[in-house]
Amino acid sequence: MFESIQSYFSSIPSLHRALILAGGITFFWWVESAIPLFKFQYSKWRHASINIFFTLTTIVINFGFALLMVKTSDWTIANNFGLLNMVSLPNIASAIIGLLLLDFIGAYLVHMIEHKVKFLWKFHMVHHADTKVDTTTANRHHPGESVIRAVFAILAVFVLGTPMWLVMLYQSLSVVLSQFNHANIKTPSWFDKTLGLIIVSPNMHRIHHHLMRPQTDSNYGNIFSFWDKLLGTYNSTPMSEIKYGLDVLDNQRDQDLLYQLKMPFNKNIKTDY
């Protein structure tokens, strides 16, 4: 089975990657329509339109960086470079460690840094500006942030010496689980006490989208929930207290595309950094 997974993701067609993205949004869109946690008074299609725009810009930017990522991965493998190549481990163990570290460097670490560096935070604010977080919010990233995250992803591949099949597997899992933990779905109480110990649940990530600190500066994880718990950035605010948006923004303009695109350069938007 491991060999089959490795073979598939070594040459996964672009169409299949697109289907994973679209299929995840479609599935969680249906689920959150059936069992929503928050009953938003909004047009889901109108709300989705700006988030889909940012999804498309992210796809274009990632496509532009794809060749550099492939070249980076190929170079590390050819030169036996990177943490994964320093120690001889069974293939399955190496893959698991690789997934963990790709998530740590390419998701948790860059996410935390975006919250701590003012210049980066102003790009990331676009993601937090959504006042009705649902599954489409997962891919709501300013083009500038998409570039930042692509650079960190390549850095992770370089530092780890990650083969491309593992990068493709990680990115596929990341897309689907990000759509899941942003989805406006009501999850059973047992979920956070079981699977939630390993993967980021919707309840855990909703806290991160609260409109003010300290909640905003917590729960940075994307796939694995234990990074936050191990590194002291976990927060467990009750769902009844969560309100979306940001207290430094005009939250009435979360659907104003021009306002969102100009946000990183808007000197009238104050931050505490």
SEDRENPA-606852 format. One record per residue (C-alpha): residue in one letter; residue number from 1; y, z, x. Coordinates in nm, 2 decimals, m for minus. Example, Ala and Ser with C-alpha at 12.3 -4.5 7.8 and 13.67 -1.06 7.14 Angstrom:
// residues 2
+--------+-----+--------+--------+--------+
! residu ! num !     yy !     zz !     xx !
+--------+-----+--------+--------+--------+
!      a !   1 !  m0.45 !   0.78 !   1.23 !
!      s !   2 !  m0.11 !   0.71 !   1.37 !
+--------+-----+--------+--------+--------+
***
This chain:
// residues 273
+--------+-----+--------+--------+--------+
! residu ! num !     yy !     zz !     xx !
+--------+-----+--------+--------+--------+
!      m !   1 !   0.00 !   0.00 !   0.00 !
!      f !   2 !   0.24 !   0.09 !   0.28 !
!      e !   3 !   0.18 !  m0.25 !   0.44 !
!      s !   4 !   0.25 !  m0.42 !   0.11 !
!      i !   5 !   0.58 !  m0.24 !   0.07 !
!      q !   6 !   0.68 !  m0.32 !   0.43 !
!      s !   7 !   0.59 !  m0.69 !   0.38 !
!      y !   8 !   0.78 !  m0.72 !   0.05 !
!      f !   9 !   1.10 !  m0.56 !   0.18 !
!      s !  10 !   1.08 !  m0.76 !   0.50 !
!      s !  11 !   1.15 !  m1.08 !   0.31 !
!      i !  12 !   1.28 !  m0.96 !  m0.03 !
!      p !  13 !   1.45 !  m1.25 !  m0.20 !
!      s !  14 !   1.82 !  m1.22 !  m0.29 !
!      l !  15 !   1.73 !  m1.29 !  m0.65 !
!      h !  16 !   1.51 !  m0.98 !  m0.65 !
!      r !  17 !   1.79 !  m0.77 !  m0.51 !
!      a !  18 !   2.02 !  m0.89 !  m0.78 !
!      l !  19 !   1.76 !  m0.81 !  m1.04 !
!      i !  20 !   1.73 !  m0.46 !  m0.91 !
!      l !  21 !   2.10 !  m0.41 !  m0.94 !
!      a !  22 !   2.13 !  m0.57 !  m1.28 !
!      g !  23 !   1.81 !  m0.42 !  m1.41 !
!      g !  24 !   1.92 !  m0.07 !  m1.31 !
!      i !  25 !   2.25 !  m0.10 !  m1.49 !
!      t !  26 !   2.08 !  m0.25 !  m1.80 !
!      f !  27 !   1.82 !   0.02 !  m1.82 !
!      f !  28 !   2.05 !   0.32 !  m1.77 !
!      w !  29 !   2.31 !   0.16 !  m2.00 !
!      w !  30 !   2.05 !   0.16 !  m2.27 !
!      v !  31 !   1.93 !   0.52 !  m2.20 !
!      e !  32 !   2.28 !   0.66 !  m2.19 !
!      s !  33 !   2.35 !   0.49 !  m2.52 !
!      a !  34 !   2.05 !   0.65 !  m2.67 !
!      i !  35 !   2.08 !   1.01 !  m2.53 !
!      p !  36 !   2.44 !   1.06 !  m2.40 !
!      l !  37 !   2.55 !   1.39 !  m2.26 !
!      f !  38 !   2.92 !   1.33 !  m2.34 !
!      k !  39 !   3.01 !   1.13 !  m2.65 !
!      f !  40 !   3.30 !   0.92 !  m2.52 !
!      q !  41 !   3.52 !   0.75 !  m2.77 !
!      y !  42 !   3.55 !   0.42 !  m2.59 !
!      s !  43 !   3.44 !   0.06 !  m2.58 !
!      k !  44 !   3.15 !   0.05 !  m2.32 !
!      w !  45 !   3.21 !  m0.32 !  m2.25 !
!      r !  46 !   3.58 !  m0.27 !  m2.19 !
!      h !  47 !   3.52 !   0.03 !  m1.97 !
!      a !  48 !   3.25 !  m0.16 !  m1.78 !
!      s !  49 !   3.47 !  m0.46 !  m1.71 !
!      i !  50 !   3.68 !  m0.30 !  m1.43 !
!      n !  51 !   3.37 !  m0.14 !  m1.28 !
!      i !  52 !   3.18 !  m0.47 !  m1.28 !
!      f !  53 !   3.48 !  m0.63 !  m1.10 !
!      f !  54 !   3.45 !  m0.37 !  m0.82 !
!      t !  55 !   3.07 !  m0.42 !  m0.82 !
!      l !  56 !   3.13 !  m0.79 !  m0.75 !
!      t !  57 !   3.38 !  m0.73 !  m0.47 !
!      t !  58 !   3.13 !  m0.48 !  m0.32 !
!      i !  59 !   2.85 !  m0.75 !  m0.33 !
!      v !  60 !   3.08 !  m1.01 !  m0.16 !
!      i !  61 !   3.18 !  m0.76 !   0.11 !
!      n !  62 !   2.82 !  m0.65 !   0.17 !
!      f !  63 !   2.71 !  m1.01 !   0.19 !
!      g !  64 !   2.98 !  m1.07 !   0.46 !
!      f !  65 !   2.85 !  m0.78 !   0.67 !
!      a !  66 !   2.48 !  m0.88 !   0.61 !
!      l !  67 !   2.45 !  m1.10 !   0.92 !
!      l !  68 !   2.60 !  m0.83 !   1.15 !
!      m !  69 !   2.35 !  m0.57 !   1.00 !
!      v !  70 !   2.05 !  m0.80 !   1.06 !
!      k !  71 !   2.17 !  m0.87 !   1.42 !
!      t !  72 !   2.22 !  m0.50 !   1.48 !
!      s !  73 !   1.87 !  m0.42 !   1.35 !
!      d !  74 !   1.70 !  m0.70 !   1.55 !
!      w !  75 !   1.88 !  m0.59 !   1.87 !
!      t !  76 !   1.77 !  m0.23 !   1.83 !
!      i !  77 !   1.41 !  m0.33 !   1.77 !
!      a !  78 !   1.40 !  m0.58 !   2.06 !
!      n !  79 !   1.55 !  m0.32 !   2.30 !
!      n !  80 !   1.36 !  m0.03 !   2.17 !
!      f !  81 !   1.69 !   0.15 !   2.10 !
!      g !  82 !   1.77 !   0.42 !   1.85 !
!      l !  83 !   1.63 !   0.76 !   1.74 !
!      l !  84 !   1.34 !   0.62 !   1.55 !
!      n !  85 !   1.22 !   0.43 !   1.86 !
!      m !  86 !   1.25 !   0.73 !   2.10 !
!      v !  87 !   0.95 !   0.91 !   1.95 !
!      s !  88 !   0.61 !   0.75 !   1.87 !
!      l !  89 !   0.53 !   0.84 !   1.51 !
!      p !  90 !   0.29 !   0.71 !   1.25 !
!      n !  91 !   0.45 !   0.43 !   1.05 !
!      i !  92 !   0.47 !   0.63 !   0.73 !
!      a !  93 !   0.63 !   0.93 !   0.90 !
!      s !  94 !   0.88 !   0.70 !   1.08 !
!      a !  95 !   0.97 !   0.54 !   0.74 !
!      i !  96 !   1.02 !   0.87 !   0.57 !
!      i !  97 !   1.24 !   1.01 !   0.85 !
!      g !  98 !   1.43 !   0.67 !   0.85 !
!      l !  99 !   1.50 !   0.69 !   0.48 !
!      l ! 100 !   1.62 !   1.05 !   0.52 !
!      l ! 101 !   1.85 !   0.97 !   0.80 !
!      l ! 102 !   1.98 !   0.65 !   0.65 !
!      d ! 103 !   2.08 !   0.85 !   0.35 !
!      f ! 104 !   2.24 !   1.13 !   0.56 !
!      i ! 105 !   2.45 !   0.90 !   0.78 !
!      g ! 106 !   2.51 !   0.61 !   0.54 !
!      a ! 107 !   2.57 !   0.81 !   0.23 !
!      y ! 108 !   2.62 !   1.19 !   0.27 !
!      l ! 109 !   2.82 !   1.18 !   0.59 !
!      v ! 110 !   3.05 !   0.89 !   0.51 !
!      h ! 111 !   3.11 !   1.04 !   0.17 !
!      m ! 112 !   3.21 !   1.38 !   0.31 !
!      i ! 113 !   3.44 !   1.21 !   0.57 !
!      e ! 114 !   3.61 !   1.01 !   0.29 !
!      h ! 115 !   3.70 !   1.34 !   0.13 !
!      k ! 116 !   3.84 !   1.49 !   0.45 !
!      v ! 117 !   4.04 !   1.20 !   0.60 !
!      k ! 118 !   4.36 !   1.12 !   0.39 !
!      f ! 119 !   4.36 !   0.75 !   0.47 !
!      l ! 120 !   3.99 !   0.71 !   0.36 !
!      w ! 121 !   4.03 !   0.94 !   0.07 !
!      k ! 122 !   4.30 !   0.72 !  m0.09 !
!      f ! 123 !   4.05 !   0.44 !  m0.10 !
!      h ! 124 !   3.78 !   0.66 !  m0.24 !
!      m ! 125 !   4.01 !   0.79 !  m0.51 !
!      v ! 126 !   3.94 !   0.47 !  m0.71 !
!      h ! 127 !   3.58 !   0.58 !  m0.76 !
!      h ! 128 !   3.70 !   0.92 !  m0.88 !
!      a ! 129 !   3.97 !   0.77 !  m1.10 !
!      d ! 130 !   3.71 !   0.69 !  m1.38 !
!      t ! 131 !   3.77 !   0.93 !  m1.67 !
!      k ! 132 !   3.45 !   0.82 !  m1.85 !
!      v ! 133 !   3.18 !   0.83 !  m1.58 !
!      d ! 134 !   2.87 !   0.63 !  m1.67 !
!      t ! 135 !   2.61 !   0.42 !  m1.50 !
!      t ! 136 !   2.87 !   0.14 !  m1.42 !
!      t ! 137 !   3.08 !   0.39 !  m1.23 !
!      a ! 138 !   2.81 !   0.39 !  m0.95 !
!      n ! 139 !   2.95 !   0.07 !  m0.80 !
!      r ! 140 !   3.32 !   0.13 !  m0.87 !
!      h ! 141 !   3.45 !   0.11 !  m0.51 !
!      h ! 142 !   3.78 !  m0.02 !  m0.38 !
!      p ! 143 !   3.72 !  m0.32 !  m0.15 !
!      g ! 144 !   3.86 !  m0.12 !   0.13 !
!      e ! 145 !   3.60 !   0.15 !   0.07 !
!      s ! 146 !   3.32 !  m0.11 !   0.05 !
!      v ! 147 !   3.42 !  m0.21 !   0.41 !
!      i ! 148 !   3.42 !   0.15 !   0.53 !
!      r ! 149 !   3.07 !   0.21 !   0.38 !
!      a ! 150 !   2.94 !  m0.12 !   0.52 !
!      v ! 151 !   3.06 !  m0.01 !   0.87 !
!      f ! 152 !   2.89 !   0.33 !   0.84 !
!      a ! 153 !   2.57 !   0.16 !   0.72 !
!      i ! 154 !   2.56 !  m0.06 !   1.03 !
!      l ! 155 !   2.64 !   0.24 !   1.24 !
!      a ! 156 !   2.34 !   0.42 !   1.09 !
!      v ! 157 !   2.11 !   0.12 !   1.16 !
!      f ! 158 !   2.24 !   0.11 !   1.52 !
!      v ! 159 !   2.20 !   0.49 !   1.59 !
!      l ! 160 !   1.85 !   0.50 !   1.42 !
!      g ! 161 !   1.71 !   0.17 !   1.54 !
!      t ! 162 !   1.61 !   0.09 !   1.18 !
!      p ! 163 !   1.40 !  m0.22 !   1.10 !
!      m ! 164 !   1.55 !  m0.44 !   0.83 !
!      w ! 165 !   1.26 !  m0.39 !   0.59 !
!      l ! 166 !   1.34 !  m0.02 !   0.58 !
!      v ! 167 !   1.71 !  m0.09 !   0.53 !
!      m ! 168 !   1.63 !  m0.31 !   0.23 !
!      l ! 169 !   1.41 !  m0.04 !   0.09 !
!      y ! 170 !   1.67 !   0.22 !   0.13 !
!      q ! 171 !   1.95 !   0.01 !  m0.02 !
!      s ! 172 !   1.73 !  m0.07 !  m0.32 !
!      l ! 173 !   1.65 !   0.30 !  m0.38 !
!      s ! 174 !   2.02 !   0.38 !  m0.32 !
!      v ! 175 !   2.14 !   0.14 !  m0.58 !
!      v ! 176 !   1.90 !   0.25 !  m0.86 !
!      l ! 177 !   1.94 !   0.63 !  m0.79 !
!      s ! 178 !   2.32 !   0.60 !  m0.77 !
!      q ! 179 !   2.31 !   0.43 !  m1.11 !
!      f ! 180 !   2.09 !   0.71 !  m1.24 !
!      n ! 181 !   2.30 !   1.00 !  m1.11 !
!      h ! 182 !   2.62 !   0.85 !  m1.25 !
!      a ! 183 !   2.46 !   0.77 !  m1.59 !
!      n ! 184 !   2.59 !   0.96 !  m1.89 !
!      i ! 185 !   2.25 !   1.09 !  m2.00 !
!      k ! 186 !   2.13 !   1.42 !  m2.12 !
!      t ! 187 !   1.86 !   1.55 !  m1.89 !
!      p ! 188 !   1.61 !   1.83 !  m1.97 !
!      s ! 189 !   1.67 !   2.17 !  m1.82 !
!      w ! 190 !   1.35 !   2.15 !  m1.61 !
!      f ! 191 !   1.47 !   1.84 !  m1.43 !
!      d ! 192 !   1.71 !   2.01 !  m1.19 !
!      k ! 193 !   1.46 !   2.28 !  m1.12 !
!      t ! 194 !   1.19 !   2.03 !  m1.02 !
!      l ! 195 !   1.28 !   1.67 !  m0.92 !
!      g ! 196 !   1.64 !   1.79 !  m0.88 !
!      l ! 197 !   1.53 !   1.98 !  m0.57 !
!      i ! 198 !   1.47 !   1.65 !  m0.40 !
!      i ! 199 !   1.69 !   1.38 !  m0.56 !
!      v ! 200 !   2.04 !   1.40 !  m0.69 !
!      s ! 201 !   2.04 !   1.45 !  m1.07 !
!      p ! 202 !   2.31 !   1.34 !  m1.31 !
!      n ! 203 !   2.41 !   1.70 !  m1.37 !
!      m ! 204 !   2.45 !   1.76 !  m1.00 !
!      h ! 205 !   2.67 !   1.45 !  m0.94 !
!      r ! 206 !   2.88 !   1.50 !  m1.25 !
!      i ! 207 !   3.02 !   1.81 !  m1.08 !
!      h ! 208 !   3.15 !   1.60 !  m0.79 !
!      h ! 209 !   3.35 !   1.39 !  m1.05 !
!      h ! 210 !   3.54 !   1.69 !  m1.19 !
!      l ! 211 !   3.91 !   1.63 !  m1.17 !
!      m ! 212 !   3.99 !   1.91 !  m0.92 !
!      r ! 213 !   3.87 !   2.11 !  m0.63 !
!      p ! 214 !   3.65 !   2.28 !  m0.52 !
!      q ! 215 !   3.41 !   2.07 !  m0.74 !
!      t ! 216 !   3.55 !   1.74 !  m0.62 !
!      d ! 217 !   3.47 !   1.84 !  m0.26 !
!      s ! 218 !   3.11 !   1.92 !  m0.32 !
!      n ! 219 !   2.77 !   1.75 !  m0.41 !
!      y ! 220 !   2.82 !   1.45 !  m0.18 !
!      g ! 221 !   2.46 !   1.34 !  m0.18 !
!      n ! 222 !   2.35 !   1.00 !  m0.31 !
!      i ! 223 !   1.96 !   1.00 !  m0.30 !
!      f ! 224 !   1.86 !   1.34 !  m0.16 !
!      s ! 225 !   2.00 !   1.66 !  m0.31 !
!      f ! 226 !   1.90 !   1.89 !  m0.03 !
!      w ! 227 !   2.17 !   1.77 !   0.22 !
!      d ! 228 !   2.43 !   1.95 !   0.01 !
!      k ! 229 !   2.22 !   2.27 !  m0.02 !
!      l ! 230 !   2.14 !   2.27 !   0.35 !
!      l ! 231 !   2.50 !   2.21 !   0.46 !
!      g ! 232 !   2.68 !   2.44 !   0.22 !
!      t ! 233 !   2.85 !   2.17 !   0.01 !
!      y ! 234 !   2.65 !   2.24 !  m0.31 !
!      n ! 235 !   2.83 !   2.34 !  m0.63 !
!      s ! 236 !   2.67 !   2.44 !  m0.97 !
!      t ! 237 !   2.96 !   2.44 !  m1.22 !
!      p ! 238 !   2.83 !   2.43 !  m1.58 !
!      m ! 239 !   2.85 !   2.09 !  m1.75 !
!      s ! 240 !   3.06 !   2.24 !  m2.03 !
!      e ! 241 !   3.35 !   2.28 !  m1.78 !
!      i ! 242 !   3.34 !   1.93 !  m1.64 !
!      k ! 243 !   3.64 !   1.70 !  m1.70 !
!      y ! 244 !   3.66 !   1.36 !  m1.53 !
!      g ! 245 !   3.94 !   1.19 !  m1.34 !
!      l ! 246 !   4.17 !   1.34 !  m1.07 !
!      d ! 247 !   4.45 !   1.59 !  m1.12 !
!      v ! 248 !   4.68 !   1.39 !  m0.88 !
!      l ! 249 !   4.65 !   1.06 !  m1.07 !
!      d ! 250 !   4.78 !   0.91 !  m1.39 !
!      n ! 251 !   4.45 !   0.93 !  m1.56 !
!      q ! 252 !   4.57 !   0.71 !  m1.84 !
!      r ! 253 !   4.56 !   0.41 !  m1.60 !
!      d ! 254 !   4.20 !   0.43 !  m1.50 !
!      q ! 255 !   4.14 !   0.09 !  m1.66 !
!      d ! 256 !   4.46 !  m0.06 !  m1.50 !
!      l ! 257 !   4.31 !  m0.29 !  m1.23 !
!      l ! 258 !   4.64 !  m0.35 !  m1.04 !
!      y ! 259 !   4.71 !   0.02 !  m1.03 !
!      q ! 260 !   4.36 !   0.09 !  m0.90 !
!      l ! 261 !   4.38 !  m0.18 !  m0.63 !
!      k ! 262 !   4.72 !  m0.06 !  m0.51 !
!      m ! 263 !   4.62 !   0.31 !  m0.52 !
!      p ! 264 !   4.55 !   0.35 !  m0.14 !
!      f ! 265 !   4.90 !   0.22 !  m0.06 !
!      n ! 266 !   5.08 !   0.40 !  m0.34 !
!      k ! 267 !   5.30 !   0.66 !  m0.16 !
!      n ! 268 !   5.38 !   0.83 !  m0.50 !
!      i ! 269 !   5.03 !   0.95 !  m0.53 !
!      k ! 270 !   5.01 !   1.29 !  m0.36 !
!      t ! 271 !   4.71 !   1.43 !  m0.18 !
!      d ! 272 !   4.65 !   1.77 !  m0.02 !
!      y ! 273 !   4.52 !   1.61 !   0.30 !
+--------+-----+--------+--------+--------+
***
